[in-house]
Amino acid sequence: MISFILNNELIKTDISSGYVLLDFIRKNRRLTGTKEGCREGDCGACTVLVGELFKDEIKYKTVNSCLFPLGDAHLKHIVTIEGLNVDGLNFLQEKFVHQGGTQCGFCTPGFIVSSMGYFLTNNKFNLETAIEFVGGNICRCTGYAGIKRSLADTIVHLNSTIHNNGESNFKGIQELVKIKFIPEYFLTIPDRLKQLRDEKLQLDKELRIVSGGTDLYVQRWDELVDKEIYLLSSRKDLKGINISDDEILIGGATTISEIEESEIINEYLPELKEFLKLFGSKQIRNRATIAGNIVNASPIADIVNILLVLDAKLHLVLKDNYRTVLIRDFYKGYKLLDKAENEIIKSVSFKIPNKNYLFNFEKISRRTYLDIASVNSSFFAHIDGDLIIEGNISAGGVSPIPLYLKKASSFLRGKRINSDTISECVEIALSEISPISDARGSAEYKRLLLRQLIFAHFEKFYPDIVTMNLILQED
């Protein structure tokens, strides 16, 4: 039995755990304010809030309900646009009306819910971070200016009205209730969720395994909707980011957002936070997991591309059998993995970088954000002055698998950083790839992209060496 709170209503249902939350909301509960748009997690029209208890405090995040299995709603608070209603319009809704933030209205519920997610998860507000939060929502009418004005006015209002010094997330909810920004029933949710804690969702580990589901529910949703599935998101032992000896250890079910927000990651590898902004929308990052990105085995997987240059290790488990494999050895061919059926990635680890390192990620796609790569590449090096102690380069979109450029990386070790070294590194890298022509570009175009991306890695740190003359010289 799946038990959760939908807006202000307790739900208990025996519908299959693989059923799509969006369909349950619209078809089973007739809450049609949540819209069905692309059904691929791109448009944001189906956005809902998911509230979950962490150490007795509730935290909300935005998700695409079109990619969210119903079983993952268990013991959580699901909020649709209807669940945000107060008497009359709240301040944000008023601004959307008066500032031209809505025209046809189809996208408006998603924008309102995403905006509410921002205001429920932050203590101080500014327009830049608010826009990042609604970046996964698309509007085809307004040109976004009216939406930005609505957010800007609301931010000024809330910053001058509510007083939450970060004491607790619940304090912020109390403040929002006090000014009638969200309904009063939000105050009852933590205690009501605590009462559900003992209701366990019994799932067989031999069932189809699903982690975040952000790609699986796009490609193969019809295989899941009427099935019971085994949800890794309920496994607390697969969550979290910790330090173990000289390594950073990330649980396999840890989401991209959790990596992005991790104090440990931001202390030891702060560049990663900016790179992860190129990974999907906020709603997708709130669901997609590190192990899911690895096992999905896309040749252009952003996370895998980065983990290859960090020389990451994968710690796998099947029943009581544990083993470790280098991510560089994990891919045996297109969508072929060194992984047994029902074996899961328990965690991913890589060494804490020393202070003298260079780290960069480059991605070429049709859009800067919310798009998959045509070609991507990562670069990581330990240096001593102009000497490369160790250098690693990866490439995506130029091979059947996410590719560690073994020869180019080996060449860099012990080399001085100069134009000759960089040019020869590029030449060696291009000899290792085998791109094909497809919807994202011709094979020749992809070779050119990788060439330029490798130059871009070095240009970021050595602009005086990587001159236009060097880049434009013939291979």
N, C-alpha and C positions, 0 to 999 in steps of 0.2 A: 504494500500500500504506500503510495506517494502522498506525503503530507506537507503542506506548505500554506502560507498566507498569501492570497491574491488580493491586493489592495487591502480592504478591511475584512475580508472573508476567509475563514478557515476552509481549506480544500483538502479532501481526502479522496483519492481516486486510484483505481486499479488498472487504469490505462497503461499500456506498455511504456517502459522507461525510455524507449527510443523515439517515442512520438514527439513531434515538433511543438515547442512551447507556443509559437505563433498560432498554429492551428488550434491548439487548446483554447487560447485566449479568444480568438475570433469565432471559431465554429462551435466549441463546446460551451463557452461562457457568453458568447455574443457581445463581447467587448470590442466593437469594431473601430474604435478610435485608433488602435494600433494597426497600421496599414501594412498590406502586403505589396511590396514593390518588386525589387530585383530578385529576391529570395537567394541572394548570394553574399549578403553582408556588405554590399557596396553603397547602397542608397541611404541607409539609416532610418527609413520610414517605419520600421518595425521595432525601433529601440525601446527597451524597457529597463527599469532599474531592478537590480538584484541586491537585496540586503542580506547579510550573513553575520552571525555572531562570531566575534573573535575576542576571547577572554571577557565575556559578558558585555562587550560593546558592539553595537551594530555598525557595520560599514557597508556603504552602497557603492555599486559600480554599474556602468552602463553596458548592455550587451545587445547583440542582434538576436531577437527572439526567433528569427527564421533559421538560425543555426544552433539553437539551444535545445538540447534534449530535455524532455519533461522530467526525466528522472533526476536531473541536476537541480531542479527546483526544490527537491526534498529538504525540509527543515529551513527553508529560506523565505524571505519576503519578496514577492514579485509585485512591482508597481507599474501599472500602465498609465496612460494619460488620464483615464477616468479616476484613478486613485489619487490624483493630485488636485482634485476639485475642492475648492473652499466655497464659502458663500460669495457668489460673484466672482469676478476675475481677480487673480492675485496680481502683484505689481508687474511681474514679467509678462504675463498674458496681456495685461493692459498695454504694455509697451509694444508688443508684437502687433496689436491692433492699430495703435495710434502712430507708430513709426514706420508703417508699411512693411512689417516683418512677415506678413502673410498675404498671399494672393489667391491661388487656387485652393490652398489649404491642405493639400495631400501630404506635404512634407512637414507641416507645422507640428503635429503631435510628436514626431521624432525629435525635432529641434527643441521643443519645450522639455521633453524628458531628458535629453542629453544635457541641456542647460541646467536642469534641476540636479542632475548627477554632479555637475561641477560645483554647484552651490552647497550640496550636501557633503562634499568630500574635501572642501578647503575652508580655511579660516579667514584668509584675506584674499581679495579678488582683484584681478586685473584683466584687461581686455585680451592681451596676448595669450595668456593661458586659457582663458575662456574659449577663444577661437580654436585653440588646439583641441579642446574637449569636444567641440561640435564639428571637428574636421571630417568625421565619418558620416555626416549628414549632407545630403545633396538637395538643393533647391533649383528648380528649372525656371522659376518665374521672377524672383525679386532681384536677382543680381547680387544678393547678399548684403547690400548696403543697409537696408532696413533691419535686417537681422542683427548686424553689428551695432546699429544705433540702439536697438532694443536691449542688447546685452550691456552696452556701455552705460545706458541710463540705469539699468538694474544694478550694475556694479557700484555706481556712485551711491545709489540709494541704500544698498545693503552695507557697504563699508561705513556709512554714517549712522546706520540704525542698529545693527546687531553688534554685540560685544562678546566675542569669544576669543580668548587669548590662547587657544589651543589646549585648554585644560582637558577636554574630551570631545569626541565626535558627538556624543549625545547632548552636550552643552550647546553645540551648534544647532542641533535639531530643535532643542527647546527654544532657542532664540528665533528660529524660523517659524515655529508654531506661534510664538507670542505675537509676531507681526502679521499673522495670517498669510504667510507665504506658502506653507504646506498645511495639510489637514491635521487636526489635533490627534487623530488616531495613531499617528506616527509615534507618539509618546508611549503607546501601549505595546508596541511591537517587540521590544527586547524581552519583556516578561512572557509574552505569548509564545515566542520562539523557544524560550527556555523550557516551557511546558511540553514542547514537542521533542526535546532532546533524546528521550528514551525510545522514540519510534524509529527503529532501525529499518533500513531498506535492504532486504535480503536479496543479494544478487550472486549468481553462480560465476565463479572466476573462469569457467570454461566458455562463457558467452563472448560475443563479439566485443572487443576492447575498444573503448572510445576515450580519448583524452579531452582536448578542447573542442574537437569536431568542426573547426572552422573551415577546413577543406573537405573533410569527409562528408559533411552535410551539404556541400555544394555538388560534389561529384557523384555521391552514391546514397543520397538521402532515401531513395525508394527502397533500399535494402535494409533500412534501419527503422522506419517509422512504425512498423507493426511488430517490432521485435523487442525483447528484453535485451539490454546491453549492459556491459560491465563498465562502470564509470570511474575512471581513475581520479577524477577531481575530488571524490569522497575520501581518498586515501591520504590521510595527514602525513603518513610516513614518506610520501613522495613529494612533499612540499618543503619549501624553505631554502634559504641561502646561508651557508655557514662556512667557517674557516676550519679546516682540518689539517694540522701540521702546517705545511707550506703551500697548501692548495685551497682554492675556492671550490666549494661543493654545492651544486645546485640540484635540488630535487627534480625528478623528471616531470612532475605535474605542475611545476612552478610556471606561472604565466609570464608572458613577455612584459606585461605591466609591472609585475612584481620584481622582475630583474631590473627594469628601468628605474624603479623607485627604491631599490635596495641601498641601504647605507653602506654595506660592504662593497658592492660593485662601484658605487660612487666614490668610495675612498681609494680603492686600489686600481680601478679601471674606469675613470670618470668619462672617458671618451665614448664608452659604450652607450651611455644614456642618449646622446645625440644621434648615434647611428640607429638606435632602435626606433626613433621617430619616423624613420623611413619604412618601418614594418607595419603595413596595414593602418587601420584607423584605431582610435581609442577603444571602440567596442570590440574590435578583433583582438587587439593586444590584451584586453581584459580576459579573453578566453583562450587564445592560442598558447600552447605550452612548448617548452624547449624540447621535450622528448617527441612531441607530435611533429614539430618541424623537422626533426632528425629522421624519424621513421617514415614520414611522408615521402622522403627521398627525392624531392624535386631537384633537378640539376641547377636551379636558380634559387634555392633556399637561402635566404639572407643569414639566418642564424648559423646554419651549417657552414656557410662561407667564412664566417668569423671564427667559428670554433676550430676550423681546420688550421688556421695560422696560430691559434693559441695552443695547438697540440693537445687538444682535449681528449680525455678518456671517458668512455661510456661504461657504466657499471650496471650490468644486466642481471635479472633474476627470473628464474622459472621454478616455481614451487620453492624448494629449499636449495636449489643450485644457483650459485653466484659465480659470475666471471666478469672480467674486465677486457675491453677491446679498445684500441685506439680508433678514434673517429676516422682517421686517414685509412684504416683498413676495413671499415664497416661496409663500404659500398663495393659490391662485386660486379655490378652491371646496372643497366637501367632498371630501377625499382627492385633490384636484387640486393638483399641485405644479409650480413652475417648475423642472422637472428632467427631463432626457432619460433614456431607458431606459439602464440600466447606468452612468449618471453617479453618482458617489459624492461624499459630503461628506468632503473630505480633512481639513478643520479648521474650527473655529468660533472667532471672535475677538470681543473687546469691549474697550473702553478701560478702563484701570485707573482706578477711581474716585478723585476727589480726596478730601481728608479730610472735607470738609463735605457728607456725603451722608446720606440716609435710605433704608433698604432694608427691605422687608417682603414676606412671602408669606403668604397666607391660603388655607385649603382647608376646604371643608365636605364631609364624607363620612359615611357611616353609622357607620364606625369611624374613630377618629383615625389609626390606623396600618393598613398593609396593605390599603388600599382606594383605589379610584379616586374622584375628586371628583364631587360633584353640580355644584358651581361652585367655581372657584378664581380667585384674583386676585393680582397682584403690583404693587408700588409702588416706584418708585425716583426720588429727587429730589436735585438739588444745591441747597443753600440758602446764604443769607448772612443770618444772624440769622433774622428771620421772613419773609424774602423768598425766594420760590421762583425760582431761576435757571432751572432746567429740571425738569419733572415728567413722569413717564411712568407710565401705568396700563395693565394688561392684564386680560383676563377670559377665562375658559374655561367651557364648558358653556352659553353663552348665544348661540351663533352656530354656523354650520356649520364654522367654522375657529377656531383659536386667535386671539383677537382683541386687537389693539392698539387701545386706545380713543383714537383720534387726536384727536377734538374735545375730549374731557375733558383730555387731556394738553396740547394746545395752549392751552386755557383757563388752565391752571395757571401757565404761564410768565409771570414778572413780577408775580405776585399775592402779596399779603401773606397770611399764614396766619391766618385768622380764621373764625368760624362761617359768615359769609356766603359766603366763598370755598369752604369745604368743602361746604356745602349746594348751591351752584350746580354744583360739580364733580359731585356725585352725580346731580343732575338731568340734566346733559348726558350723563353716562355711560349713564344708563338710556335715553336717546333713541337711543343708538347700537347697542343690542343687539336681537336677534330670537330669543329662546329658544323652544323647543318643549316640549310636554309629552311625557315619556317615563318610563321605569322609575325615573329618578332624581329625578323631581319634576315638578310642573306648571309651565307657562310663568310663571304668576303667582308661584309659589313661588321660582323661580330669579331672577326680577327682585328679589324681596325679599332673597334671599341676597346678590346682588351689591351691593345698596344697603347692607346691613349690613357687608359686607366692606370696602367703600370707607371707611365710617365707621371700621371697625376699623383700617385703615391709619393714619389720622390720630390715632385715640385712643391708639395705641401710643406716639406721640411727643408728643402734645399732649392729655393727659387732662383738663387744665383747660378746654380749649376744647370738646372733644367730650363734652358732658354728656349725661345721660339725656334731658333736655328736648329737646336738639337731635336726638338719635337718634329719639325718639318723635314728633317733629313730622310732620304730614301732608305728603306730597309736594306 
